[in-house]
Amino acid sequence: MYLAINILGLIIFLGVAFLFSKRKKEINWKAVGIMVVLNLILAWFLTSSPAGRAGVKAAADGFAWIVNVSAKGTVFALGGWYDAKNLNFICSALMPILMIVPMFDILTYIGLLPWIIKWIGKGLSFITGQPKFESFFAVEMMFLGNTEVLAISGMQLRKMNKERNLTIAMMSMSCVTASILGAYIEMMPGQYILTAVPINIVNALIATTILNPIHVSEEEDTIETVKANEDGKKEPFFSFLGDSILGAGKLILIIIANVVAFVALAALIDAILALFGKPFAGQPISLESILGVIMFPFAWLMGLPLDQAWGLAQDMGMKLVTNEFVVMGKVTGSIMHYPEHYKAVLTTFVTSFANFGTLGMIIGAFKGLVGKEDNDYIAQNIGYLLLSGILVSLLSAAFVGLFAW
C-alpha cells in the first residue's frame, strides 16, 4: 500500500508543477517523460549499485579538491579566523568564489570552457530536450554550487532573456556544493546523500520545464565566449583577470547583504508570531511550525505511516526556514535507527539548498550579474523560485523512495 502511495505522490508532485505552470500549452511533455524515465533509472542504479555510488563520490571528491585548494587563499587572508573544522557560511560557501570565478573565467578566456559547454551541453540537450546552456548549468551546479556557477556564468546570463534567466534562478534553488558533501555524509546516510545530488539536477530540469516552459531557437541556443575588441584583439589577459577578481569580490558583498536581510526578516516574522502565545503543545507559532503543517500531506504522499509522515513534515518545515544543517544536526544521532524508507526520503529531501536563505543568495547574485529589468522580473517571481526548490526536493525524495524499503 505504501509503495502505491509513493507512486501516487510522485504523480501529484508533477501535477502541482503543472497546476502552477506559466504556460501550460507550451510544456514539452516528451522531454518531461524522458527525464522522468532517466531519473527512475538513476534512482535505481544509485541506490542499488556500488559502482554507481562510487562514481558519484569520485566525481564529487574531484570538485571538492578544487574548492579545498581555494582555502589556501582564505587562510592567508583570514589567518586565525579560519577554522577548517568549523567553517562558517562565508568561508565555506562564498570565499571559494574568489578563486573559482577567476579560474573559470580564464578557461573562458582561452576558449576551453565554451568548448566543453558546447559539446557536453549538446549531449545533455539531446537527451533532455533542454537548451545547451541550461543543461550544462545543471551539471555545473551538481558540484560547484549555485552562487559559484552563477558567478562564472555572468557573461552568458547577460545575453539571455529574462524568461531564461528566471529558469536559471529556479534551478539554482536545487543544488548542493561539493565542498560540504563530506560534512553531509558525516551526519546522514552517505548512500542517499550521493544519490540525491544527480537526482536533484534532473528534477531541476523537470520542474522548470513544467513551471516555466520556454522555447529557445537554434540562433539563441549559443554559448558566449570572450570576444575581440574593435582592433581585433582580446582584452589583455591580466586586465581581464583583474576585472574578474574584482567582480567576484563585489558579488560576495552583494550576496552577504541579501542573505543577512532575508534571514533576519524570517527571524522577525517568527518573533512577531511568538507574540500570539504557545497554542501547539506549549510551543510558539513560527514559520517552521506553520510550514510543518502545510507539508504534512506531501510528507504522507512519500508512502509513510502517519506518525512518520508528521515527523518528516516538521523536519521539512525546519529545513525550509533554516537550512539542511539544522535538520541534519537534529537527526544525526538517531537516523540510522529509522526505517529504511523513512531514512531515504528524509535524507534525500534535505540534501539541497532550497530554503529562504538561498532566496537571498540567488537574488543577490543576479543583482550583481544582470540588468535591472531581468533582476526585477526574477524578484517578481520569487514564489516560483521557492516552489521550484520545494518541488525538486519532493520529487527527488519520491524517486529515491520508490527503491528504498
C-alpha positions as CSV (number, residue, x, y, z in Angstrom):
1,M,0.0,0.0,0.0
2,Y,2.8,2.4,0.9
3,L,4.5,1.9,-2.4
4,A,1.3,2.8,-4.2
5,I,1.0,5.9,-2.1
6,N,4.6,6.8,-3.0
7,I,3.8,6.4,-6.7
8,L,0.7,8.5,-6.3
9,G,2.8,11.2,-4.5
10,L,5.2,11.3,-7.4
11,I,2.3,11.9,-9.9
12,I,0.7,14.5,-7.6
13,F,4.0,16.4,-7.3
14,L,4.2,16.6,-11.1
15,G,0.6,17.7,-11.1
16,V,1.3,20.5,-8.7
17,A,4.0,21.7,-11.1
18,F,1.5,21.6,-14.0
19,L,-1.1,23.5,-11.9
20,F,1.3,26.4,-11.4
21,S,2.8,26.3,-14.9
22,K,3.1,29.7,-16.5
23,R,2.3,28.4,-20.0
24,K,0.6,25.0,-19.8
25,K,0.1,24.6,-23.5
26,E,3.8,25.1,-24.2
27,I,5.1,22.3,-21.9
28,N,7.3,19.8,-23.7
29,W,5.8,16.6,-22.3
30,K,8.1,14.4,-24.4
31,A,11.1,16.0,-22.7
32,V,9.4,15.6,-19.3
33,G,8.7,11.9,-19.9
34,I,12.3,11.2,-21.0
35,M,13.7,12.9,-17.9
36,V,11.3,11.1,-15.6
37,V,12.4,7.7,-17.1
38,L,16.1,8.9,-16.7
39,N,15.5,9.7,-13.0
40,L,13.9,6.3,-12.4
41,I,16.9,4.6,-13.9
42,L,19.3,6.9,-11.9
43,A,17.4,6.3,-8.6
44,W,17.5,2.5,-9.2
45,F,21.2,2.5,-10.2
46,L,22.5,4.8,-7.5
47,T,20.5,3.1,-4.6
48,S,21.3,-0.5,-5.7
49,S,24.7,-0.4,-7.4
50,P,28.1,0.1,-5.6
51,A,29.6,1.1,-8.9
52,G,27.0,4.0,-9.3
53,R,27.6,5.3,-5.8
54,A,31.4,5.1,-6.2
55,G,31.3,7.0,-9.4
56,V,29.3,9.9,-7.9
57,K,31.6,10.1,-4.9
58,A,34.8,10.1,-7.1
59,A,33.5,13.0,-9.2
60,A,32.4,14.9,-6.1
61,D,35.8,14.4,-4.5
62,G,37.5,15.9,-7.6
63,F,35.5,19.1,-7.4
64,A,35.8,19.3,-3.7
65,W,39.6,19.2,-4.2
66,I,39.3,22.4,-6.3
67,V,37.3,24.1,-3.5
68,N,39.8,23.0,-0.9
69,V,42.7,24.4,-2.8
70,S,40.9,27.8,-2.7
71,A,41.0,27.6,1.1
72,K,44.8,28.4,1.0
73,G,44.0,32.0,-0.1
74,T,41.3,32.2,2.6
75,V,43.8,31.0,5.3
76,F,46.4,33.5,4.1
77,A,43.9,36.4,4.3
78,L,42.0,35.5,7.4
79,G,44.6,33.7,9.5
80,G,43.3,32.6,12.8
81,W,39.7,33.4,11.8
82,Y,39.7,30.4,9.5
83,D,38.8,27.1,11.2
84,A,38.7,24.2,8.8
85,K,36.8,22.1,11.4
86,N,34.0,24.6,11.8
87,L,33.6,26.5,8.5
88,N,31.0,29.3,8.6
89,F,28.9,30.4,5.7
90,I,31.3,33.0,4.4
91,C,34.3,30.7,4.4
92,S,32.6,27.5,3.1
93,A,30.1,28.9,0.5
94,L,31.4,32.4,-0.5
95,M,35.2,32.7,-0.2
96,P,35.8,29.9,-2.8
97,I,34.1,32.3,-5.3
98,L,37.3,34.4,-5.3
99,M,39.3,31.5,-6.8
100,I,36.6,29.6,-8.7
101,V,35.3,32.6,-10.7
102,P,38.8,33.7,-12.0
103,M,39.7,30.1,-12.7
104,F,36.7,29.5,-14.9
105,D,37.0,33.0,-16.4
106,I,40.5,32.0,-17.5
107,L,39.1,28.8,-19.1
108,T,36.5,31.0,-20.8
109,Y,39.2,33.5,-22.0
110,I,41.3,30.7,-23.6
111,G,38.1,29.2,-25.2
112,L,38.2,25.9,-23.3
113,L,35.1,26.3,-21.1
114,P,32.8,27.4,-24.0
115,W,34.0,24.3,-26.0
116,I,33.2,22.0,-23.1
117,I,29.8,23.5,-22.6
118,K,29.1,23.3,-26.3
119,W,29.7,19.6,-26.6
120,I,28.5,18.4,-23.2
121,G,25.5,20.7,-23.5
122,K,24.7,19.2,-26.9
123,G,24.7,15.7,-25.4
124,L,22.5,16.6,-22.5
125,S,20.3,18.7,-24.6
126,F,19.8,15.8,-27.0
127,I,18.8,13.5,-24.0
128,T,16.7,16.0,-22.1
129,G,15.3,18.3,-24.8
130,Q,16.6,21.3,-22.9
131,P,18.8,24.2,-24.3
132,K,22.6,23.5,-24.2
133,F,23.4,26.2,-21.6
134,E,20.6,25.2,-19.2
135,S,21.7,21.5,-19.5
136,F,25.4,22.2,-18.7
137,F,24.4,24.7,-16.0
138,A,22.6,21.8,-14.2
139,V,25.8,19.7,-14.3
140,E,28.0,22.6,-13.0
141,M,25.6,23.1,-10.1
142,M,25.9,19.4,-9.1
143,F,29.4,20.0,-7.8
144,L,30.2,23.8,-7.6
145,G,27.1,25.2,-6.0
146,N,24.6,27.8,-7.1
147,T,26.4,31.1,-6.3
148,E,29.7,29.9,-7.8
149,V,28.1,28.7,-11.1
150,L,26.0,31.9,-11.4
151,A,29.2,33.9,-10.8
152,I,31.1,32.2,-13.6
153,S,28.1,32.4,-15.9
154,G,27.6,36.2,-15.8
155,M,28.6,36.7,-19.5
156,Q,26.1,34.1,-20.6
157,L,23.3,35.4,-18.3
158,R,23.6,39.0,-19.6
159,K,23.0,37.7,-23.1
160,M,19.8,35.7,-22.3
161,N,16.3,37.0,-22.0
162,K,14.5,37.4,-18.7
163,E,12.5,34.2,-19.1
164,R,15.6,32.1,-19.4
165,N,17.2,33.9,-16.5
166,L,14.2,33.0,-14.4
167,T,14.7,29.3,-15.3
168,I,18.3,29.5,-14.2
169,A,17.3,31.2,-10.9
170,M,14.7,28.5,-10.3
171,M,17.2,25.8,-11.0
172,S,19.7,27.4,-8.6
173,M,17.4,26.6,-5.6
174,S,18.0,22.9,-6.0
175,C,21.8,22.3,-5.8
176,V,24.4,21.4,-3.3
177,T,28.1,22.3,-3.1
178,A,30.8,19.6,-3.4
179,S,32.8,21.1,-0.6
180,I,30.3,20.2,2.0
181,L,29.2,16.8,0.8
182,G,31.7,15.3,3.3
183,A,30.0,17.2,6.1
184,Y,26.6,15.9,5.0
185,I,27.9,12.3,4.9
186,E,29.2,12.6,8.5
187,M,25.6,13.4,9.7
188,M,23.3,11.3,7.4
189,P,23.5,8.2,5.3
190,G,26.0,8.8,2.6
191,Q,24.3,6.4,0.1
192,Y,21.3,8.7,-0.1
193,I,23.3,11.9,0.1
194,L,25.2,11.0,-3.0
195,T,22.1,9.6,-4.7
196,A,20.3,12.9,-4.2
197,V,22.9,15.0,-6.0
198,P,22.3,13.9,-9.6
199,I,18.6,13.2,-9.0
200,N,18.2,16.8,-7.9
201,I,19.8,18.0,-11.1
202,V,17.4,16.1,-13.4
203,N,14.4,17.2,-11.3
204,A,15.5,20.8,-11.5
205,L,15.2,20.4,-15.3
206,I,11.8,18.7,-14.9
207,A,10.4,21.3,-12.6
208,T,11.5,24.3,-14.7
209,T,10.4,22.6,-17.9
210,I,6.8,22.4,-16.5
211,L,6.7,25.6,-14.4
212,N,8.4,27.9,-16.9
213,P,8.3,26.3,-20.3
214,I,10.3,28.4,-22.9
215,H,11.3,27.9,-26.5
216,V,14.9,28.7,-27.4
217,S,15.6,28.9,-31.1
218,E,18.8,27.5,-32.6
219,E,20.1,31.0,-33.1
220,E,19.6,31.8,-29.3
221,D,21.0,28.5,-28.1
222,T,24.6,29.6,-28.1
223,I,27.5,29.8,-25.6
224,E,29.1,33.1,-25.0
225,T,32.9,33.5,-25.4
226,V,35.4,36.3,-24.8
227,K,35.2,38.4,-28.0
228,A,37.9,40.5,-29.5
229,N,37.7,44.3,-29.2
230,E,37.4,46.8,-32.1
231,D,41.0,46.4,-33.2
232,G,40.6,42.6,-33.4
233,K,42.5,41.8,-30.1
234,K,41.2,40.4,-26.9
235,E,41.4,42.4,-23.7
236,P,44.9,41.9,-22.2
237,F,44.9,38.8,-20.0
238,F,45.8,40.4,-16.7
239,S,43.4,43.2,-17.2
240,F,40.7,40.6,-17.8
241,L,41.8,38.7,-14.8
242,G,41.8,41.7,-12.5
243,D,38.2,42.6,-13.6
244,S,37.2,39.0,-12.9
245,I,38.6,39.1,-9.4
246,L,37.1,42.5,-8.6
247,G,33.7,41.3,-9.9
248,A,33.9,38.2,-7.7
249,G,34.6,40.3,-4.7
250,K,31.7,42.6,-5.4
251,L,29.4,39.7,-5.9
252,I,30.3,38.2,-2.5
253,L,29.4,41.5,-0.7
254,I,26.0,41.7,-2.6
255,I,25.2,38.1,-1.6
256,I,26.1,38.6,2.1
257,A,23.9,41.7,2.3
258,N,20.9,39.8,0.8
259,V,21.3,36.7,3.0
260,V,21.6,38.7,6.2
261,A,18.4,40.6,5.3
262,F,16.4,37.6,4.3
263,V,17.3,35.5,7.3
264,A,16.8,38.5,9.7
265,L,13.3,39.1,8.2
266,A,12.4,35.5,8.7
267,A,13.5,35.8,12.4
268,L,11.4,39.0,12.7
269,I,8.3,37.2,11.4
270,D,8.9,34.4,14.0
271,A,9.3,36.9,16.8
272,I,6.0,38.6,15.8
273,L,4.2,35.2,15.6
274,A,5.5,34.3,19.0
275,L,3.5,37.2,20.5
276,F,0.3,35.2,19.8
277,G,1.2,32.6,22.5
278,K,2.0,28.9,22.5
279,P,-1.0,27.1,21.2
280,F,0.8,24.0,19.9
281,A,1.6,21.8,22.9
282,G,3.3,24.7,24.6
283,Q,5.3,25.7,21.5
284,P,5.0,29.2,20.0
285,I,3.7,29.7,16.5
286,S,6.6,30.0,14.0
287,L,7.2,29.8,10.2
288,E,8.7,26.4,10.9
289,S,5.6,25.1,12.6
290,I,3.2,26.6,10.0
291,L,5.2,25.1,7.2
292,G,5.3,21.8,9.0
293,V,1.5,21.6,9.0
294,I,1.4,22.6,5.3
295,M,4.0,20.0,4.3
296,F,2.2,17.1,6.2
297,P,0.0,15.9,3.2
298,F,3.1,15.9,1.0
299,A,5.1,14.0,3.6
300,W,2.3,11.4,3.8
301,L,2.5,11.1,0.0
302,M,6.0,9.8,0.3
303,G,4.5,6.5,1.4
304,L,4.9,6.8,5.2
305,P,2.7,5.9,8.2
306,L,1.0,8.9,9.7
307,D,3.4,9.3,12.7
308,Q,6.5,9.1,10.5
309,A,4.8,11.5,8.0
310,W,4.2,14.0,10.7
311,G,7.8,13.9,11.9
312,L,9.0,14.2,8.3
313,A,6.8,17.2,7.7
314,Q,8.2,19.0,10.8
315,D,11.7,18.4,9.5
316,M,10.7,19.7,6.1
317,G,9.4,22.9,7.6
318,M,12.5,23.3,9.7
319,K,14.7,22.8,6.6
320,L,12.9,25.4,4.6
321,V,13.0,28.1,7.3
322,T,16.6,27.4,8.5
323,N,18.8,25.1,6.4
324,E,19.7,21.5,5.9
325,F,22.4,21.5,8.5
326,V,19.9,22.3,11.3
327,V,17.8,19.2,10.4
328,M,20.9,17.0,9.9
329,G,22.2,18.0,13.3
330,K,18.9,17.2,14.9
331,V,18.6,13.7,13.5
332,T,22.2,12.6,13.2
333,G,22.2,10.6,16.4
334,S,19.0,8.7,15.6
335,I,18.5,8.4,11.8
336,M,20.4,5.2,11.4
337,H,17.7,3.6,13.5
338,Y,14.9,4.9,11.3
339,P,13.1,2.5,8.9
340,E,14.9,2.4,5.6
341,H,12.2,4.2,3.6
342,Y,11.9,7.0,6.1
343,K,15.7,7.3,6.2
344,A,15.9,7.5,2.4
345,V,13.2,10.1,1.9
346,L,14.3,12.4,4.7
347,T,17.9,12.3,3.7
348,T,17.1,13.0,0.0
349,F,14.7,15.8,0.8
350,V,17.1,17.8,3.0
351,T,20.1,17.3,0.5
352,S,19.7,20.7,-1.3
353,F,19.9,24.4,-0.6
354,A,16.2,25.0,-1.0
355,N,15.4,27.4,1.8
356,F,14.6,31.1,2.5
357,G,18.2,32.0,2.9
358,T,19.0,30.7,-0.6
359,L,16.5,33.1,-2.0
360,G,18.6,35.9,-0.7
361,M,21.7,34.4,-2.2
362,I,20.2,34.0,-5.6
363,I,18.6,37.4,-5.8
364,G,21.8,38.9,-4.5
365,A,23.8,37.1,-7.2
366,F,21.5,38.2,-10.0
367,K,21.6,41.8,-8.8
368,G,25.3,41.8,-9.5
369,L,25.2,39.9,-12.8
370,V,22.2,41.0,-14.9
371,G,20.4,44.2,-15.8
372,K,17.6,45.8,-13.8
373,E,14.7,44.5,-16.0
374,D,15.8,40.9,-15.7
375,N,16.5,41.3,-12.0
376,D,13.1,42.8,-11.3
377,Y,11.4,40.0,-13.3
378,I,13.1,37.4,-11.1
379,A,12.2,39.3,-7.9
380,Q,8.6,39.4,-9.1
381,N,8.6,35.6,-9.4
382,I,10.3,34.8,-6.1
383,G,7.4,32.4,-5.3
384,Y,8.3,30.4,-8.3
385,L,11.9,30.1,-7.0
386,L,10.7,28.7,-3.7
387,L,8.1,26.4,-5.3
388,S,10.7,25.1,-7.7
389,G,13.1,24.3,-4.9
390,I,10.4,22.5,-2.8
391,L,9.1,20.5,-5.8
392,V,12.6,19.3,-6.7
393,S,13.2,18.1,-3.1
394,L,9.8,16.4,-3.1
395,L,10.4,14.8,-6.5
396,S,13.8,13.6,-5.5
397,A,12.6,12.1,-2.3
398,A,9.7,10.3,-4.1
399,F,12.0,8.9,-6.8
400,V,14.5,7.6,-4.3
401,G,11.8,6.3,-2.0
402,L,10.5,4.0,-4.7
403,F,13.6,1.9,-4.4
404,A,14.3,2.1,-0.7
405,W,12.2,-0.1,1.6
